[in-house]
Amino acid sequence: MSSQMETKLEKLDGLWWAGRYAEAIEFASALPRLGMHKEVIKRAHAAYRHPKFYVRMNKDPLLIYRLGLVALAERYDLPRAREDLISLDESVSEMKGTQ
């Protein structure tokens, strides 16, 4: 029985279709060929991992994260993320309240 190795794009696609968007952003941020979407995707990953830092800089980490989802979908021709429409609002709101 032979098992095929999953390609990076297959892994990204699997994360996306499973609705695991934060993991997809993290995985994609390490990929070498993000093209013109590179900075947006990397910033989205950083904003997701360190939202309080972005809040302290008067930046909206949820908006940055959502823009990263849009960029990732555009770069890899994926459907729009459900999380792009409804997301981490509660956790980010809580973080903004603890400035």
C-alpha positions in Angstrom: 0.0 0.0 0.0 1.6 3.3 -1.1 0.8 6.6 0.6 1.2 9.7 -1.4 2.7 12.8 0.3 0.4 15.7 0.5 1.7 18.8 -1.4 1.8 22.2 0.3 -1.1 23.4 -1.9 -3.2 20.3 -1.0 -2.5 21.0 2.7 -3.5 24.6 2.3 -6.6 23.7 0.4 -7.6 21.1 3.0 -7.2 23.6 5.9 -9.3 26.2 3.9 -12.1 23.8 3.1 -12.2 22.5 6.7 -12.7 26.1 7.8 -9.4 26.2 9.7 -8.6 29.7 8.4 -6.2 30.8 11.1 -4.1 27.6 10.4 -4.3 28.3 6.7 -3.0 31.9 7.2 -0.2 30.6 9.4 0.8 27.8 6.9 0.6 30.2 3.9 2.6 32.9 5.6 5.6 30.5 5.4 5.2 29.7 1.7 7.8 31.2 -0.6 5.6 32.4 -3.6 2.9 34.6 -2.2 3.5 37.3 -4.9 1.9 40.7 -4.3 -0.1 39.2 -1.5 2.9 38.4 0.7 2.9 41.3 3.1 -0.9 41.2 3.6 -0.9 37.5 4.4 2.2 37.7 6.7 0.6 40.7 8.5 -2.7 38.9 8.9 -0.8 36.0 10.6 1.0 38.4 12.9 -2.3 40.2 13.8 -4.0 36.9 14.5 -1.1 35.7 16.8 -0.5 39.1 18.5 -3.8 41.1 18.4 -3.0 43.1 21.5 0.2 44.5 19.9 -1.9 45.7 16.9 -4.5 47.2 19.2 -1.8 49.1 21.0 -0.7 50.5 17.7 -4.3 51.6 17.0 -4.7 49.0 14.3 -7.7 46.7 14.0 -6.3 43.1 14.2 -9.6 41.6 13.0 -9.7 43.8 9.9 -6.0 43.0 9.2 -6.8 39.3 9.6 -9.8 39.5 7.3 -7.9 41.3 4.7 -5.3 38.4 4.9 -8.1 35.9 4.3 -9.2 37.8 1.2 -5.6 38.0 -0.1 -5.1 34.3 0.5 -8.3 33.4 -1.3 -7.3 35.6 -4.2 -3.8 34.3 -4.4 -4.8 30.6 -4.4 -8.2 31.0 -6.1 -10.1 29.8 -3.0 -13.7 30.7 -2.2 -14.3 33.5 0.2 -13.9 32.4 3.8 -16.9 32.2 6.0 -14.7 33.7 8.7 -14.2 36.7 6.4 -17.9 37.5 7.1 -18.3 36.2 10.7 -15.3 35.8 12.8 -13.4 36.3 16.0 -15.4 39.4 16.9 -15.9 38.4 20.5 -12.2 37.6 21.2 -10.9 40.7 19.4 -13.5 42.9 21.1 -12.5 41.5 24.5 -8.8 42.3 23.7 -9.7 45.9 22.6 -11.5 46.3 26.0 -8.3 45.4 27.8 -6.1 48.1 26.3 
